[in-house]
Amino acid sequence: MPRHAGRPASRGEEPQAPPELLFDLVGRGMAQWRRERPDIDCSGKAVVGRVLMLQEIILRTVNAALAPHGLRYPAYAVLATLRAAGAPYLLSPTQLRDTMLFTSGGISNLLARIEKQGLIRRSTDPADKRGVRVELTRKGLDLANRAMADHAAAERRLCAMLTEPQQRDLAAMLSRLIVFNNSSGGFETGLPSD
């Protein structure tokens, strides 16, 4: 009699994945790892591999929602971060970089492109002549206000299959992973500049 998917394996049997994992590339990949390299504990892939796959799915979905505004996520992130900072919608490049996890080179190039579009203005910081301030223009503010609603709607659609308690639990677990790994210095983070 065949064992049902998701039922705990008997001693010596390979655990069988629940049915939804049959369509999960990471689950299939882990099964291959277990078969070909049983000497390596690949259990971290269950989370990390799926987070990496979700990053691609999320960026594709978000970019599709932002396309009618002529934006892709990195440029949108700058505009939305400045907008969410509140009036006068102004931050230093370092504050932007730290908020958005870009490298300094990545943020400089991105800001130059956005400034050419007339969405932001860079100026010398009057409090520190060596410093720079990044400020939303009226055009950038209007675009950010329009795009933010579509971006938030896309995020809600991405999470719609989870109940509100499930979303809260998942958010808390992801937050714990980020805080733990960020504080332990175990990785460097950088989003693509485009």
Z-matrix of the N, CA and C atoms (Angstrom, degrees):
N
C 1 1.459
C 2 1.530 1 108.99
N 3 1.352 2 119.10 1 128.71
C 4 1.457 3 120.43 2 -176.46
C 5 1.519 4 111.51 3 -69.14
N 6 1.328 5 113.56 4 141.84
C 7 1.445 6 119.05 5 177.76
C 8 1.526 7 108.61 6 -77.25
N 9 1.354 8 117.43 7 140.72
C 10 1.472 9 121.83 8 -179.08
C 11 1.514 10 109.79 9 -75.82
N 12 1.355 11 115.09 10 142.06
C 13 1.463 12 120.59 11 177.14
C 14 1.511 13 109.24 12 -60.13
N 15 1.311 14 115.62 13 137.89
C 16 1.454 15 120.50 14 177.44
C 17 1.515 16 112.90 15 91.04
N 18 1.353 17 118.64 16 -14.24
C 19 1.447 18 120.97 17 178.40
C 20 1.521 19 108.86 18 -74.62
N 21 1.340 20 118.34 19 139.45
C 22 1.458 21 119.57 20 179.71
C 23 1.523 22 110.80 21 -56.57
N 24 1.316 23 116.45 22 141.43
C 25 1.454 24 121.75 23 -179.56
C 26 1.515 25 110.36 24 -76.22
N 27 1.322 26 115.26 25 147.20
C 28 1.458 27 120.30 26 172.91
C 29 1.515 28 107.74 27 -74.01
N 30 1.329 29 115.33 28 165.31
C 31 1.456 30 120.62 29 -179.49
C 32 1.536 31 109.63 30 -54.91
N 33 1.352 32 115.85 31 128.58
C 34 1.449 33 120.75 32 178.59
C 35 1.518 34 114.16 33 88.21
N 36 1.324 35 118.40 34 -14.35
C 37 1.461 36 121.27 35 178.10
C 38 1.512 37 110.26 36 -86.84
N 39 1.316 38 116.03 37 147.34
C 40 1.469 39 121.26 38 174.47
C 41 1.533 40 108.04 39 -73.05
N 42 1.352 41 119.38 40 130.21
C 43 1.467 42 119.65 41 177.93
C 44 1.525 43 110.22 42 -61.55
N 45 1.321 44 115.81 43 139.72
C 46 1.463 45 120.90 44 -179.28
C 47 1.525 46 109.19 45 -101.09
N 48 1.323 47 115.97 46 137.34
C 49 1.459 48 121.57 47 -176.59
C 50 1.520 49 110.54 48 -75.53
N 51 1.347 50 116.74 49 151.96
C 52 1.467 51 119.83 50 172.89
C 53 1.528 52 109.61 51 -63.41
N 54 1.336 53 118.01 52 159.43
C 55 1.471 54 121.72 53 -174.08
C 56 1.521 55 114.36 54 -54.68
N 57 1.345 56 118.04 55 -36.92
C 58 1.466 57 118.71 56 -176.98
C 59 1.526 58 112.12 57 -63.80
N 60 1.333 59 117.19 58 -23.29
C 61 1.464 60 119.30 59 -179.90
C 62 1.526 61 112.39 60 -76.19
N 63 1.347 62 117.33 61 -14.64
C 64 1.458 63 119.43 62 176.71
C 65 1.520 64 110.74 63 -62.31
N 66 1.346 65 117.46 64 -24.57
C 67 1.456 66 122.57 65 -179.82
C 68 1.527 67 111.38 66 -102.08
N 69 1.319 68 116.67 67 9.22
C 70 1.457 69 123.23 68 -175.12
C 71 1.523 70 108.61 69 -103.35
N 72 1.337 71 116.44 70 112.68
C 73 1.453 72 121.63 71 -177.93
C 74 1.526 73 111.89 72 -57.40
N 75 1.320 74 117.26 73 -39.39
C 76 1.466 75 120.32 74 -179.40
C 77 1.525 76 110.26 75 -66.00
N 78 1.334 77 116.99 76 -42.57
C 79 1.461 78 120.41 77 177.91
C 80 1.523 79 111.82 78 -60.18
N 81 1.327 80 115.56 79 -42.04
C 82 1.471 81 119.21 80 177.82
C 83 1.524 82 110.91 81 -65.90
N 84 1.330 83 115.82 82 -41.01
C 85 1.457 84 119.81 83 179.02
C 86 1.520 85 112.07 84 -62.81
N 87 1.327 86 116.11 85 -40.47
C 88 1.470 87 119.87 86 178.42
C 89 1.520 88 111.09 87 -64.31
N 90 1.322 89 116.55 88 -37.88
C 91 1.467 90 120.00 89 177.58
C 92 1.528 91 110.22 90 -61.85
N 93 1.336 92 116.34 91 -39.49
C 94 1.466 93 120.16 92 177.69
C 95 1.525 94 110.96 93 -65.93
N 96 1.340 95 116.17 94 -43.17
C 97 1.466 96 119.54 95 177.36
C 98 1.524 97 110.33 96 -58.47
N 99 1.332 98 116.21 97 -45.85
C 100 1.475 99 119.31 98 -178.21
C 101 1.527 100 110.86 99 -61.70
N 102 1.340 101 115.64 100 -37.26
C 103 1.457 102 119.51 101 -179.96
C 104 1.526 103 111.25 102 -71.15
N 105 1.342 104 116.63 103 -46.65
C 106 1.457 105 121.34 104 -172.90
C 107 1.526 106 113.90 105 -86.34
N 108 1.332 107 117.13 106 -32.32
C 109 1.473 108 120.97 107 -179.36
C 110 1.523 109 110.48 108 -132.48
N 111 1.329 110 117.50 109 64.87
C 112 1.465 111 120.22 110 -179.04
C 113 1.529 112 112.78 111 -63.77
N 114 1.342 113 116.85 112 -12.38
C 115 1.461 114 121.20 113 179.44
C 116 1.528 115 112.65 114 -78.81
N 117 1.349 116 117.74 115 -11.87
C 118 1.462 117 121.83 116 -178.66
C 119 1.523 118 109.48 117 -107.60
N 120 1.333 119 115.95 118 128.11
C 121 1.466 120 120.77 119 175.03
C 122 1.529 121 107.80 120 -77.94
N 123 1.319 122 116.62 121 107.20
C 124 1.473 123 120.93 122 -177.34
C 125 1.532 124 111.50 123 -101.98
N 126 1.331 125 117.34 124 20.16
C 127 1.464 126 120.29 125 -174.09
C 128 1.529 127 113.27 126 -61.61
N 129 1.345 128 118.15 127 -26.95
C 130 1.465 129 120.65 128 178.85
C 131 1.517 130 112.74 129 -62.75
N 132 1.343 131 116.82 130 -24.93
C 133 1.461 132 120.40 131 179.43
C 134 1.523 133 111.92 132 -63.85
N 135 1.317 134 117.16 133 -26.83
C 136 1.463 135 120.37 134 -178.94
C 137 1.525 136 110.86 135 -57.26
N 138 1.334 137 116.43 136 -35.79
C 139 1.469 138 120.89 137 177.87
C 140 1.516 139 110.48 138 -97.21
N 141 1.330 140 117.07 139 -55.45
C 142 1.461 141 121.24 140 -172.97
C 143 1.526 142 111.71 141 -62.01
N 144 1.314 143 117.61 142 -45.77
C 145 1.455 144 120.58 143 179.68
C 146 1.516 145 111.81 144 -60.21
N 147 1.322 146 116.29 145 -40.22
C 148 1.464 147 119.37 146 -179.35
C 149 1.527 148 111.67 147 -72.59
N 150 1.326 149 117.59 148 -34.90
C 151 1.464 150 119.75 149 175.70
C 152 1.532 151 109.44 150 -63.44
N 153 1.334 152 117.12 151 -42.42
C 154 1.466 153 120.08 152 178.17
C 155 1.526 154 111.44 153 -63.01
N 156 1.320 155 117.07 154 -41.62
C 157 1.469 156 119.59 155 177.02
C 158 1.523 157 111.00 156 -64.62
N 159 1.324 158 116.16 157 -41.39
C 160 1.466 159 119.99 158 178.79
C 161 1.518 160 111.65 159 -63.60
N 162 1.328 161 117.34 160 -34.61
C 163 1.462 162 119.67 161 177.84
C 164 1.522 163 110.01 162 -57.40
N 165 1.325 164 116.97 163 -45.00
C 166 1.466 165 120.30 164 178.84
C 167 1.532 166 111.31 165 -63.86
N 168 1.325 167 116.43 166 -44.54
C 169 1.469 168 120.94 167 179.97
C 170 1.524 169 110.28 168 -63.04
N 171 1.329 170 116.51 169 -43.79
C 172 1.463 171 121.61 170 -178.45
C 173 1.523 172 110.55 171 -64.32
N 174 1.330 173 117.50 172 -48.20
C 175 1.466 174 120.27 173 -179.02
C 176 1.528 175 111.54 174 -62.82
N 177 1.326 176 116.94 175 -39.13
C 178 1.471 177 120.43 176 178.33
C 179 1.535 178 109.74 177 -62.71
N 180 1.333 179 116.84 178 -45.18
C 181 1.468 180 122.07 179 -179.00
C 182 1.524 181 111.47 180 -66.28
N 183 1.329 182 116.00 181 -45.61
C 184 1.466 183 120.61 182 -179.14
C 185 1.524 184 110.78 183 -65.79
N 186 1.329 185 117.42 184 -43.25
C 187 1.465 186 119.66 185 179.24
C 188 1.529 187 111.60 186 -63.27
N 189 1.332 188 116.84 187 -35.24
C 190 1.467 189 119.84 188 176.57
C 191 1.528 190 110.40 189 -64.92
N 192 1.334 191 117.22 190 -38.84
C 193 1.469 192 120.83 191 179.00
C 194 1.526 193 111.54 192 -69.82
N 195 1.325 194 116.90 193 -30.61
C 196 1.468 195 121.20 194 -177.79
C 197 1.529 196 113.01 195 -87.14
N 198 1.337 197 116.89 196 -18.12
C 199 1.467 198 120.98 197 -176.36
C 200 1.528 199 113.43 198 -54.94
N 201 1.347 200 119.81 199 -41.54
C 202 1.470 201 118.62 200 178.73
C 203 1.529 202 113.25 201 -61.03
N 204 1.328 203 116.91 202 -18.37
C 205 1.468 204 121.51 203 178.78
C 206 1.529 205 111.21 204 -95.07
N 207 1.335 206 116.81 205 1.33
C 208 1.459 207 120.56 206 -178.48
C 209 1.512 208 113.24 207 73.76
N 210 1.325 209 117.04 208 24.98
C 211 1.467 210 121.91 209 -175.99
C 212 1.521 211 111.54 210 -120.90
N 213 1.333 212 114.12 211 154.79
C 214 1.458 213 122.64 212 165.12
C 215 1.525 214 105.64 213 -118.43
N 216 1.331 215 116.19 214 165.98
C 217 1.464 216 119.48 215 -169.77
C 218 1.531 217 115.05 216 -54.86
N 219 1.340 218 121.23 217 -47.27
C 220 1.471 219 117.91 218 -175.95
C 221 1.528 220 113.51 219 -58.25
N 222 1.332 221 117.72 220 -44.61
C 223 1.471 222 120.31 221 178.49
C 224 1.522 223 110.40 222 -65.96
N 225 1.337 224 115.92 223 -42.03
C 226 1.462 225 119.61 224 177.89
C 227 1.526 226 110.38 225 -59.41
N 228 1.347 227 117.20 226 -41.13
C 229 1.470 228 120.88 227 -177.72
C 230 1.522 229 110.95 228 -59.75
N 231 1.331 230 117.32 229 -38.18
C 232 1.467 231 120.38 230 177.37
C 233 1.525 232 109.82 231 -64.18
N 234 1.324 233 116.30 232 -50.30
C 235 1.472 234 119.98 233 -177.91
C 236 1.525 235 111.42 234 -61.72
N 237 1.328 236 116.64 235 -45.72
C 238 1.467 237 120.40 236 -177.64
C 239 1.524 238 111.36 237 -67.95
N 240 1.330 239 117.30 238 -35.73
C 241 1.471 240 120.04 239 178.59
C 242 1.520 241 110.43 240 -66.35
N 243 1.321 242 116.61 241 -42.54
C 244 1.470 243 119.69 242 176.67
C 245 1.526 244 110.78 243 -64.97
N 246 1.330 245 117.13 244 -40.83
C 247 1.471 246 120.78 245 179.88
C 248 1.514 247 110.69 246 -64.93
N 249 1.328 248 116.69 247 -42.80
C 250 1.467 249 120.81 248 -178.10
C 251 1.527 250 111.98 249 -70.98
N 252 1.332 251 117.77 250 -18.18
C 253 1.467 252 120.76 251 177.49
C 254 1.525 253 111.11 252 -70.04
N 255 1.337 254 117.19 253 -16.71
C 256 1.463 255 121.00 254 179.91
C 257 1.517 256 111.57 255 84.46
N 258 1.332 257 114.62 256 164.43
C 259 1.466 258 120.32 257 -179.10
C 260 1.522 259 108.97 258 -56.79
N 261 1.298 260 118.39 259 137.52
C 262 1.463 261 129.63 260 10.93
C 263 1.535 262 114.38 261 -90.49
N 264 1.352 263 118.62 262 23.37
C 265 1.469 264 123.31 263 175.47
C 266 1.529 265 110.84 264 56.80
N 267 1.318 266 115.01 265 55.18
C 268 1.454 267 121.78 266 -170.91
C 269 1.530 268 109.34 267 -141.74
N 270 1.355 269 116.69 268 131.34
C 271 1.461 270 122.73 269 176.00
C 272 1.525 271 108.45 270 -143.32
N 273 1.315 272 116.00 271 163.72
C 274 1.463 273 119.59 272 172.41
C 275 1.530 274 108.53 273 -82.35
N 276 1.331 275 117.97 274 158.35
C 277 1.468 276 119.54 275 175.18
C 278 1.531 277 112.42 276 -56.68
N 279 1.332 278 116.95 277 -35.02
C 280 1.475 279 120.21 278 178.31
C 281 1.516 280 110.77 279 -64.88
N 282 1.336 281 117.49 280 -42.99
C 283 1.465 282 120.26 281 177.87
C 284 1.527 283 110.81 282 -62.71
N 285 1.312 284 116.72 283 -41.01
C 286 1.464 285 120.47 284 176.86
C 287 1.528 286 110.32 285 -62.53
N 288 1.330 287 116.24 286 -49.26
C 289 1.460 288 120.72 287 -178.27
C 290 1.524 289 110.95 288 -58.75
N 291 1.330 290 116.56 289 -45.03
C 292 1.465 291 120.31 290 -178.59
C 293 1.524 292 111.79 291 -66.30
N 294 1.319 293 116.83 292 -34.49
C 295 1.460 294 120.89 293 179.57
C 296 1.517 295 111.40 294 -73.29
N 297 1.339 296 116.21 295 -38.45
C 298 1.454 297 120.05 296 -173.74
C 299 1.517 298 113.45 297 -101.19
N 300 1.326 299 118.56 298 -3.29
C 301 1.459 300 123.35 299 176.69
C 302 1.522 301 113.09 300 63.95
N 303 1.327 302 117.15 301 35.82
C 304 1.459 303 121.02 302 174.56
C 305 1.525 304 109.17 303 -91.70
N 306 1.324 305 116.13 304 158.59
C 307 1.451 306 119.91 305 170.15
C 308 1.521 307 108.11 306 -76.91
N 309 1.335 308 117.44 307 159.84
C 310 1.467 309 119.40 308 -178.20
C 311 1.521 310 110.95 309 -62.29
N 312 1.339 311 118.21 310 -39.81
C 313 1.464 312 121.02 311 177.28
C 314 1.507 313 111.51 312 -63.48
N 315 1.315 314 116.45 313 -43.03
C 316 1.454 315 121.01 314 -179.95
C 317 1.515 316 112.21 315 -62.58
N 318 1.317 317 117.38 316 -42.20
C 319 1.464 318 120.03 317 -178.04
C 320 1.525 319 110.68 318 -70.62
N 321 1.341 320 117.97 319 -36.67
C 322 1.470 321 120.59 320 179.87
C 323 1.525 322 110.67 321 -63.25
N 324 1.309 323 116.95 322 -47.27
C 325 1.466 324 120.61 323 179.37
C 326 1.517 325 111.64 324 -64.10
N 327 1.325 326 116.08 325 -41.05
C 328 1.461 327 120.61 326 179.56
C 329 1.525 328 110.89 327 -64.09
N 330 1.339 329 116.71 328 -44.71
C 331 1.464 330 120.10 329 179.74
C 332 1.518 331 111.27 330 -62.26
N 333 1.335 332 117.23 331 -37.86
C 334 1.469 333 120.17 332 178.94
C 335 1.523 334 110.84 333 -62.02
N 336 1.339 335 116.75 334 -42.19
C 337 1.475 336 119.81 335 179.50
C 338 1.530 337 111.53 336 -66.26
N 339 1.329 338 116.27 337 -42.51
C 340 1.468 339 119.66 338 -178.53
C 341 1.531 340 110.67 339 -68.02
N 342 1.328 341 115.92 340 -36.77
C 343 1.468 342 119.49 341 179.13
C 344 1.534 343 110.42 342 -64.66
N 345 1.338 344 117.75 343 -38.41
C 346 1.474 345 121.04 344 178.12
C 347 1.525 346 111.33 345 -61.38
N 348 1.329 347 117.15 346 -27.40
C 349 1.467 348 121.56 347 178.81
C 350 1.528 349 111.78 348 -82.58
N 351 1.334 350 117.28 349 -4.44
C 352 1.457 351 121.47 350 179.38
C 353 1.523 352 113.94 351 78.14
N 354 1.339 353 117.58 352 20.16
C 355 1.467 354 121.30 353 -176.76
C 356 1.528 355 112.82 354 -92.83
N 357 1.325 356 116.18 355 -24.50
C 358 1.468 357 121.56 356 176.21
C 359 1.518 358 108.55 357 -135.41
N 360 1.328 359 114.70 358 166.51
C 361 1.460 360 122.00 359 175.82
C 362 1.525 361 106.77 360 -133.87
N 363 1.329 362 116.36 361 129.95
C 364 1.464 363 120.67 362 174.56
C 365 1.518 364 108.43 363 -102.23
N 366 1.333 365 115.68 364 137.83
C 367 1.466 366 119.66 365 179.85
C 368 1.525 367 108.72 366 -146.56
N 369 1.321 368 115.31 367 164.87
C 370 1.462 369 121.32 368 177.92
C 371 1.519 370 108.81 369 -71.01
N 372 1.316 371 115.44 370 138.41
C 373 1.466 372 121.01 371 177.83
C 374 1.526 373 107.98 372 -75.80
N 375 1.345 374 118.37 373 118.72
C 376 1.469 375 119.95 374 -178.42
C 377 1.532 376 112.94 375 -62.71
N 378 1.320 377 117.20 376 -24.62
C 379 1.465 378 120.54 377 179.97
C 380 1.530 379 111.78 378 -80.24
N 381 1.339 380 116.63 379 -21.12
C 382 1.464 381 121.56 380 -178.75
C 383 1.521 382 107.18 381 -148.93
N 384 1.322 383 116.39 382 100.58
C 385 1.472 384 121.14 383 -173.20
C 386 1.528 385 112.89 384 -58.18
N 387 1.335 386 117.58 385 -20.86
C 388 1.468 387 119.74 386 177.52
C 389 1.523 388 111.47 387 -84.21
N 390 1.325 389 116.73 388 -16.28
C 391 1.457 390 121.51 389 -177.13
C 392 1.523 391 112.92 390 -85.71
N 393 1.327 392 114.78 391 161.97
C 394 1.461 393 121.93 392 179.51
C 395 1.523 394 108.36 393 -124.40
N 396 1.318 395 115.60 394 145.24
C 397 1.459 396 121.51 395 173.56
C 398 1.518 397 109.16 396 -114.88
N 399 1.322 398 115.68 397 144.17
C 400 1.467 399 121.51 398 177.29
C 401 1.517 400 106.40 399 -116.47
N 402 1.319 401 115.90 400 125.46
C 403 1.464 402 121.14 401 -173.94
C 404 1.521 403 109.90 402 -131.38
N 405 1.322 404 115.99 403 139.53
C 406 1.467 405 120.26 404 174.05
C 407 1.523 406 109.44 405 -68.04
N 408 1.319 407 116.28 406 137.31
C 409 1.464 408 120.56 407 169.27
C 410 1.534 409 107.62 408 -83.29
N 411 1.305 410 116.99 409 172.86
C 412 1.467 411 120.44 410 176.23
C 413 1.526 412 109.82 411 -59.14
N 414 1.337 413 116.26 412 -42.51
C 415 1.469 414 121.29 413 178.21
C 416 1.535 415 110.50 414 -61.41
N 417 1.331 416 117.02 415 -42.90
C 418 1.463 417 121.19 416 179.17
C 419 1.517 418 112.14 417 -66.45
N 420 1.327 419 116.23 418 -39.31
C 421 1.461 420 120.85 419 178.45
C 422 1.524 421 110.83 420 -64.07
N 423 1.328 422 117.02 421 -45.18
C 424 1.464 423 120.90 422 179.08
C 425 1.531 424 110.92 423 -61.98
N 426 1.337 425 116.27 424 -42.89
C 427 1.460 426 120.30 425 -179.93
C 428 1.529 427 110.83 426 -66.39
N 429 1.323 428 116.91 427 -43.53
C 430 1.472 429 120.56 428 178.47
C 431 1.524 430 110.16 429 -59.53
N 432 1.325 431 117.41 430 -45.43
C 433 1.466 432 120.64 431 -179.32
C 434 1.526 433 111.81 432 -59.74
N 435 1.331 434 117.05 433 -39.90
C 436 1.468 435 119.79 434 179.76
C 437 1.531 436 111.14 435 -72.05
N 438 1.321 437 116.63 436 -44.54
C 439 1.470 438 120.71 437 -173.92
C 440 1.526 439 112.89 438 -72.26
N 441 1.326 440 118.00 439 -29.43
C 442 1.472 441 120.72 440 -176.01
C 443 1.528 442 112.03 441 -60.49
N 444 1.318 443 117.03 442 -38.63
C 445 1.468 444 119.93 443 -179.31
C 446 1.528 445 110.91 444 -66.24
N 447 1.337 446 117.21 445 -41.52
C 448 1.463 447 120.37 446 179.23
C 449 1.525 448 111.61 447 -68.73
N 450 1.319 449 116.06 448 -37.17
C 451 1.468 450 120.30 449 177.57
C 452 1.532 451 110.16 450 -63.30
N 453 1.320 452 117.04 451 -47.26
C 454 1.466 453 120.85 452 -179.86
C 455 1.521 454 111.19 453 -62.78
N 456 1.341 455 117.04 454 -38.00
C 457 1.468 456 120.40 455 178.17
C 458 1.525 457 110.86 456 -64.47
N 459 1.335 458 116.80 457 -39.50
C 460 1.469 459 120.55 458 177.99
C 461 1.528 460 110.50 459 -63.67
N 462 1.316 461 117.01 460 -41.40
C 463 1.474 462 120.52 461 178.13
C 464 1.529 463 110.65 462 -63.02
N 465 1.328 464 116.76 463 -40.93
C 466 1.472 465 119.31 464 178.57
C 467 1.523 466 110.65 465 -64.23
N 468 1.332 467 117.58 466 -40.35
C 469 1.471 468 120.62 467 177.85
C 470 1.529 469 111.04 468 -62.21
N 471 1.326 470 116.92 469 -39.61
C 472 1.457 471 120.52 470 -179.98
C 473 1.530 472 111.97 471 -63.10
N 474 1.316 473 117.16 472 -28.32
C 475 1.466 474 121.63 473 -177.23
C 476 1.524 475 113.15 474 -102.87
N 477 1.327 476 118.25 475 1.54
C 478 1.462 477 122.19 476 -169.40
C 479 1.526 478 113.97 477 -61.67
N 480 1.315 479 118.38 478 -26.84
C 481 1.468 480 119.49 479 -178.40
C 482 1.536 481 112.29 480 -76.04
N 483 1.323 482 117.28 481 -10.24
C 484 1.470 483 121.64 482 177.51
C 485 1.523 484 109.77 483 -98.10
N 486 1.316 485 116.37 484 142.19
C 487 1.463 486 119.96 485 174.43
C 488 1.525 487 109.14 486 -70.09
N 489 1.322 488 116.97 487 165.63
C 490 1.468 489 119.53 488 178.69
C 491 1.527 490 111.60 489 -59.42
N 492 1.354 491 119.28 490 -44.30
C 493 1.477 492 117.93 491 177.05
C 494 1.531 493 112.38 492 -62.23
N 495 1.333 494 117.14 493 -37.76
C 496 1.467 495 119.56 494 177.95
C 497 1.533 496 110.66 495 -64.40
N 498 1.335 497 116.47 496 -40.96
C 499 1.467 498 119.72 497 178.00
C 500 1.523 499 110.87 498 -62.44
N 501 1.336 500 117.12 499 -42.50
C 502 1.471 501 120.19 500 178.82
C 503 1.531 502 110.71 501 -63.37
N 504 1.351 503 116.41 502 -43.49
C 505 1.466 504 120.10 503 -179.97
C 506 1.525 505 111.20 504 -63.80
N 507 1.327 506 116.59 505 -45.52
C 508 1.456 507 120.27 506 -179.94
C 509 1.527 508 110.62 507 -63.73
N 510 1.326 509 116.90 508 -43.14
C 511 1.468 510 120.90 509 178.76
C 512 1.526 511 110.37 510 -59.62
N 513 1.329 512 116.95 511 -41.99
C 514 1.468 513 120.58 512 179.71
C 515 1.526 514 110.87 513 -65.59
N 516 1.327 515 117.58 514 -41.50
C 517 1.471 516 120.56 515 179.61
C 518 1.525 517 110.99 516 -66.35
N 519 1.335 518 117.41 517 -42.97
C 520 1.461 519 120.24 518 178.24
C 521 1.521 520 110.63 519 -64.01
N 522 1.325 521 117.01 520 -38.72
C 523 1.456 522 121.07 521 177.40
C 524 1.527 523 110.51 522 -61.36
N 525 1.326 524 116.87 523 -43.00
C 526 1.469 525 120.23 524 178.13
C 527 1.522 526 111.06 525 -61.03
N 528 1.337 527 117.35 526 -42.18
C 529 1.466 528 120.91 527 178.52
C 530 1.528 529 110.96 528 -61.89
N 531 1.320 530 116.06 529 -44.36
C 532 1.466 531 120.28 530 -178.97
C 533 1.521 532 110.64 531 -64.31
N 534 1.331 533 117.04 532 -49.94
C 535 1.464 534 120.63 533 -176.93
C 536 1.521 535 110.84 534 -62.76
N 537 1.324 536 117.19 535 -44.97
C 538 1.462 537 120.34 536 -178.87
C 539 1.522 538 111.15 537 -62.39
N 540 1.330 539 116.79 538 -50.05
C 541 1.457 540 120.12 539 -176.19
C 542 1.517 541 112.77 540 -72.70
N 543 1.308 542 117.69 541 -31.30
C 544 1.460 543 120.47 542 177.53
C 545 1.524 544 110.50 543 -71.42
N 546 1.317 545 117.54 544 -41.03
C 547 1.465 546 120.59 545 -178.71
C 548 1.525 547 111.95 546 -73.23
N 549 1.335 548 117.51 547 -25.15
C 550 1.454 549 119.68 548 179.99
C 551 1.524 550 111.65 549 -85.23
N 552 1.344 551 116.99 550 -4.40
C 553 1.451 552 120.69 551 178.51
C 554 1.506 553 113.41 552 67.01
N 555 1.329 554 116.12 553 24.32
C 556 1.447 555 119.80 554 -175.07
C 557 1.514 556 115.04 555 -80.70
N 558 1.323 557 118.55 556 -5.02
C 559 1.461 558 118.47 557 -179.54
C 560 1.512 559 110.15 558 -157.39
N 561 1.309 560 114.76 559 162.37
C 562 1.459 561 122.03 560 171.06
C 563 1.511 562 107.10 561 -113.29
N 564 1.322 563 116.06 562 141.26
C 565 1.453 564 120.09 563 -178.03
C 566 1.508 565 109.85 564 -115.50
N 567 1.312 566 115.58 565 141.38
C 568 1.459 567 120.12 566 174.63
C 569 1.504 568 109.55 567 -159.10
N 570 1.310 569 116.46 568 127.72
C 571 1.453 570 120.46 569 175.97
C 572 1.518 571 108.67 570 -89.15
N 573 1.319 572 116.42 571 150.78
C 574 1.467 573 118.07 572 177.79
C 575 1.515 574 110.05 573 -62.76
N 576 1.321 575 116.47 574 148.02
C 577 1.466 576 119.84 575 -178.62
C 578 1.518 577 111.99 576 -79.41
N 579 1.317 578 118.06 577 -7.13
C 580 1.463 579 120.17 578 174.61
C 581 1.514 580 110.00 579 -162.57
